[in-house]
Amino acid sequence: MSLTGDKLLNSPPEGSGAWAGLSRAEPSRAGGGFGARGERVLGLVVKMAECSGLQFVSPYAFEAMQKVDVVRLAALSDPELRLLLPCLVRMALCAPADQSQSWAQDKKLILRLLSGVEAVNSIVALLSVDFHALEQDANKEQQLRHKLGGGGGESILVSQLQHGLTLEFEHSDSPRRLRLVLSELLAIMNKVLESNGEFFFKSSELFESPVYLEEAADVLCILQAELPSLLPIVDVAEALLHVKNGAWFLCLLVANVPDSFNEVCRGLIKNGERQDEESLGGRRRTEALRHLCKMNPSQALRIRGMVVEECHLPGLGVALTLDHTKNESSDDGVSDLVCFVSGLLLGTNAKVRTWFGTFIRNGQQRKKENVSSVLWQMRRQLLLELMGILPTVRSTHIVEEADADMEPNVSVYSGLKEEHVVKASALLRLYCALMGIAGLKPTDEEAEQLLQLMTSRPPATPAGVRFVSLSFCMLLAFSTLVSTPEQEQLMVMWLSWMIKEEAYFESISGVSASFGEMLLLVAMYFHSNQLSAIIDLVCSTLGMKIVIKPSSLSRMKTIFTQEIFTEQVVTAHAVRVPVTGNLSANITGFLPIHCIYQLLRSRSFTKHKVSIKDWIYRQLCETTTPLHPQLLPLIDVYINSILTPASKSNPEATNQPVTEQEILNVFQGLTGGENARVNQRYSITAQLLVLYYVLSYEEALLANTKTLAAMQKKPKSYSSALMDQIPIKYLIRQAQGLQQELGGLHSALLRLLATNYPHLCIVDDWICEEQITGTDALLRRMLLTNTAKNHSSKQLQEAFSMLPGNHTQVMQILEHLTLLSAGELIPYAEVLTSNMNQLLNTGVPRRILQTVNKLWMVLNTVMPRRLWVMTVNALQPSVKIVRQQKYTQNDLMIDPLIVLRCDQRVHRCPPLMDITLHMLNGYLLASKAYLSSHLKETAEQDIRPSQNMMGPEAPEVTREELKNALLAAQVIVMKWMVMKIQS
């Protein structure tokens, strides 16, 4: 709503007096005009290149306007207050929505502040104009210009200009001044619309004359406030960028409408250029927004967020960050500039990364980088931060350690302070991103300071280990930083220090994945010429994908393979590296296991006759869940190095296998009864890994039998006695409950089991296990009493000895045993099987037989092979028992029909006959697997006589046919005997 002159002159606010009644020299009467301290606060005066001598609105004054803090406004100086008069006059004269007593008092104070200020009268005169008529004339002029195609024809707002705009403005009254400024502003706004985004500079006397700048600014602010629909503030802000002193006018306009700050900034950013330093318009826009943010610094970071969101004006984002960094308290933390630029280049937004990378590349393409450019200021600030954390000023002139006493003033190396390590790591990653992603080409000074930082020596902390790893990878990624012989010698000395100190760092810092493993791994990659693997390793450690040319690693390869890490040194050093304790997938980074794996693949240990067996055995024993993904590949490549020579010329160049005693040591506590309740020295993970090793070794040995026979090499196979002592089924059952934590180990074990031990993969057994571990078992466990737990195997034996006359005692104990789990039943297995022969006597209740059958099936899920042998020997005819004829596992696999040569009374006892048939089915499968493996083990017999036979395939076919005939005969005889029993 516009204010008329009558309202202003004839209706002063109640209690305020006439405008001339109060003097500006008496602010104390205004009720605290000087604030609590009674002194004026001077605002920040900001200078611009084109607005030299002009005063901008200070942050203090802008905040006072935002909060309508009258006490602060009263503390402003006269020049500062002059900039805010348009808003204050309207505030004092408009009818307020706030009718509270506090605002009435504040309004009186505002009137006192304005009294005596001469410029107030001219603003009051501007407000007395009929803005409705002015808006109608402006709309007509807009329509006329539209019809004429934007040409400069007759103006409705301003007619008959006899002089220039400046003289006309000077001689005109308030209504005409409004029309002059409005006409000029509309002309600029129309031209902006017609320019289609192409920047132009408009010369205008009204916005250039230093004498009338303040009056023109008053008119501009009043026009925008009274005609907001005709002059949207965002469009006005856009137009002001095209005139001289536009940033100053814009700041005054926004200061008088403080609520529009975010709207104006967002509009200017949205209409801005993608690359602001490439054009005059972009630079002017950036400069104007930078001044707006200096006026309202609390919103600077929010405006920077808008810049990133729109991907416009990257120079503004950097400039605002530089301004914020200068205002930060100087501490040892990572600066806002480092965080901001790192976030742009290392964030997940590819659009932002490309946008900012283009800004860096374009800034370097200019022939001579201007000192005033934002990119140059950013690089200078980063360099200052880098130099600020360097321990000492150091020359690349290197002296030998022996001469250190002679030249104490020359700093050969320096220790990085602990409080600077994290900041140094952040700076290294930032420079890697700038050079690798944004294409920054470092100057000689930047390269020199970076090399000094990278070759500094941090303290032995986790952050120090991380810093050394980053520095090492940066040297590999950007080898051009090392350009002189002195710098190369400095790098070699630093790498030698890494080798010497890595064990100390690992022991003190407590970090398992030290930089020593990475150094060793890179050396192995260089020896095997796996440059792509080195590039992947560098990118993974730095946490960014950068382009590294393999040719750039040639010099580093020479240094590593000839000066620092020869292949023999690598292998000798690798064996001495301690194994990782409690190795699991939770331990990330590059570990000794990665190095050993690569050396095994390249056959370096066998080539240089270095034994690696003990190291691998110790590492397998030092494992836990979740399973580390490198363990299974390590076992596979180790087995291959045992069986396959490194070269045909040297068939003995193989690694040694793990001994049987070492294997048995891992299963100590499970062997001899497979009792899981015994305290185990090794974890279940270690036991499963050793089981995987044994089964994979045996399978690989059979698969390579012919090749090894041709080479006249016969690696040792593990004995059947060893395999009988390993609780395979129990371990598989434990692995089944840990599938999520074991990764692919459980499925790999099942594959090996199905191939080599099919009798342990009977479907009926798996179904029985599901029933045993179901909810019924849980309910039975709830019924378990202390009495059942206290029954010993000796008590069970005593009850069986009373069996002919007392069935109750046996029945009671057996019923209690059914409540136990499979693992808890293992101690009773021997007593249970050895007394099965007594159950064949007449008068034994069927319930006892069925309970024994049930307990046997439960034991079969954890110890099938040993249980079968004990059961077969227990059910033999009494004649054989007297002779103490005992069958072994091997006997039963060769002749599975031994199972049916049992006591004839078994055939008339269905519960025990069910057990017998179950064993027979298992041993038939075992016999088939045994015969197949026997054919492969004796494959050399097919090679030797093949020269005298009809063809090389003839012996193999004959042996295979004999095996199949034997298996078929076993099945036929088995069926005949079962039919005879049934009849």
Secondary structure by P-SEA (a helix, b strand, c coil): ccccaaaaacccccccccccccccccccccccccccccbbbbcbbbbcccccccccccaaaaaaaaaccaaaaaaccaaaaaaaaaaaaaaaccccccccaaaaaaaaaaaaaaccccaaaaaaaaaacaaaaaaaaaaaaaaaaaaaccccccccccccccccaaaaaaaccaaaaaaaaaaaaaaaaaaaaacccbbbbbbcccccccccaaaaaaaaaaaaaaccccccaaaaaaaaaaccaaaaaaaaaaaaaccaaaaaaaaaaaaccccccccaaaaaaaaaaaaaaaacccaaaaaaaaaaaacccaaaaaaaaaaaaaaccccccccaaaaaaaaaaacccaaaaaaaaaaaaaaaaccccccccaaaaaaaaaaaaaaaaccccccccccccccccccccccccccccccaaaaaaaaaaaaaaaaacccccccaaaaaaaaaaaaccccccaaaaaaaaaaaaaaaacccccccaaaaaaaaaaaaaaaacaaaaaaaacccccaaaaaaaaaaaaaacaaaaaaaaaaaaacbbbbbbcccaaaaaaaaacccccaaaaaaaaaacccccccccccccccaaaaaaaaaaacccccccccaaaaaaaaaaacccccccaaaaaaaaaaaaacccccccccccccccccaaaaaaaaccccccccccccccccaaaaaaaaaaaaaaaaaaaaaaaaaaaaccccccccaaaaaacaaaaaaaaaaaacccccaaaaaaaaaaaacccccccaaaaaaaaaaacaaaaaaaaacccccccccaaaaaaaaaaccccaaaaaaaaaaaaaccccccccaaaaaaaaccccccccccaaaaaaaaaaaaaaaacccaaaaaaaaaaaccaaaaaacccccaaaaaacccccccccccccccaaaaaaaaaaaaaaaaaaaaaaaaaaaaaaaaaaaacccccccaaaaaaaaaaaaaaaaaaaaaaaaaaaaaac
